[in-house]
Amino acid sequence: MRRPIFETSNQLGRKILERAHTIELAFADATGQPVLRTLHAVIVDDLLCFHCAPVGEKTAMVGRQVVVSAHEPTVTLPSTFFDAQRACPATTYYQSVQLRGTVGAIESHERKARVLQALMEKFQPQGGHLPVDAGDPIYGTVVGALLIGCLALDQMTTKARLGQDLPANRRSQLLEQLWQRGAPGDVQAIESIRRFCATPEPAFLATGLPIKLWCALDSQRADAAAVLLDGTYWNVGISRQQIADAHRNSVAWVGATDGTEALVGSARAISDGAKHAHILDVFVAAPWRGAGLGRRLLELLLDHPRVRNCSRIWLRTRHADGFYRQLGFAPETSRGQTRTMLLDRGHGR
Ligand SMILES: CC(C)(COP(=O)(O)OP(=O)(O)OC[C@H]1O[C@@H](n2cnc3c(N)ncnc32)[C@H](O)[C@@H]1OP(=O)(O)O)[C@@H](O)C(=O)NCCC(=O)NCCS
């Protein structure tokens, strides 16, 4: 690798291969012509496995040296983030993996069936079919007929370019630039960079508390949010699954974790990004209330790129009017014990 600073752990490379919707596989055929194929692949028994018809070009790769590649783009950074005039600093942050080796063929019908079942679980996680089992007469013929190619994972090179070449303070400034730009994917890129390399908190994520603020939570945190919110008066009768799905599907979802990485605060918004937004599921865990965390979460959410340009932002509350008034919300209408509050930013309706 030209710049070793970008080489990273093969554990990450393995994850990229596991997550990849498709992989690219290249080899030279019997006549020396280069061939490039796009395949679905899964990792089974520490081998990268893919299926193909028993005749044809893909079959010809068995016994040949191949190179496989998969990548995950994180964010494209404009030159102007780094230099007012020169185009040269424009760059893309990404994670990628390359795997080399000789393609083998899996012969055992039982192992072939396991690879096919793993492919089904990856691409049809909802199931709905009989498990692929070589002993089942409905699958026996097809399992026998398909060729399952495989590649060992030992010659792997994993690369991550996520700002690790920048001084920590410059990286922190880059997070501010991404937050201000707020293009689709920028908030997720901020969190990818922070997860990858320790970075001083930029001002928009500072709390002054032993708490870490997140401007985008990944979907794995949705179950934790559901646990946090389960039992709140506005979620009575709503299942944890629904609460978790609501968080996964929200265009803006911010949160806070304590020193043990446990989720202790969360707030989300649904929004059209221009006119209207609704704030929902604002919650701070009891031990952290009264320390200013709720206000920081709301400030972060109101400044979120999908919310900051909205003219009118609504929410509903029973007991926390005073909290929201301090953030500029005013009561609109009441229904029973619940009050609708509006933050009217006044730039068009
Ligand atoms: C409401 C809630 C999110 C506030 O979070 P928090 O971290 O305790 O709030 P903060 O410490 O940031 O408080 C900021 C300010 O709002 C005030 N405030 C907080 N909760 C308030 C409430 N329920 N009513 C009136 N004022 C409130 C605080 O006194 C503080 O004012 P100050 O700066 O003058 O001292 C939190 O108490 C909570 O999760 N409650 C249970 C769930 C809930 O009711 N969520 C809101 C549903 S709409």
The ligand as a Gaussian input file, in Angstrom:
#p B3LYP/6-31G(d) Opt

LIG

0 1
 C      -38.244000      17.007000      29.579000
 C      -36.814000      16.528000      29.602000
 C      -36.424000      16.018000      28.215000
 C      -35.894000      17.698000      29.963000
 O      -34.569000      17.259000      29.959000
 P      -33.517000      17.768000      31.047000
 O      -32.178000      17.295000      30.669000
 O      -34.000000      17.397000      32.386000
 O      -33.657000      19.332000      30.863000
 P      -32.514000      20.427000      31.054000
 O      -31.714000      20.086000      32.258000
 O      -31.793000      20.610000      29.798000
 O      -33.416000      21.703000      31.340000
 C      -33.322000      22.879000      30.600000
 C      -34.237000      23.869000      31.217000
 O      -35.606000      23.444000      31.102000
 C      -36.199000      23.357000      32.373000
 N      -37.045000      22.172000      32.415000
 C      -36.663000      20.914000      32.314000
 N      -37.737000      20.091000      32.357000
 C      -38.808000      20.888000      32.499000
 C      -40.215000      20.658000      32.583000
 N      -40.717000      19.408000      32.546000
 N      -41.025000      21.701000      32.710000
 C      -40.540000      22.974000      32.761000
 N      -39.224000      23.245000      32.654000
 C      -38.361000      22.227000      32.526000
 C      -35.047000      23.220000      33.350000
 O      -35.394000      23.682000      34.644000
 C      -33.988000      24.072000      32.713000
 O      -34.243000      25.421000      33.025000
 P      -33.100000      26.398000      33.586000
 O      -32.056000      26.434000      32.499000
 O      -33.809000      27.684000      33.782000
 O      -32.596000      25.742000      34.811000
 C      -36.586000      15.421000      30.649000
 O      -36.951000      15.899000      31.909000
 C      -37.333000      14.153000      30.387000
 O      -36.849000      13.306000      29.651000
 N      -38.520000      13.986000      30.987000
 C      -39.297000      12.791000      30.845000
 C      -39.805000      12.612000      29.452000
 C      -40.548000      13.821000      28.907000
 O      -41.419000      14.347000      29.560000
 N      -40.164000      14.205000      27.695000
 C      -40.798000      15.308000      26.997000
 C      -41.988000      14.817000      26.300000
 S      -42.736000      16.076000      25.332000

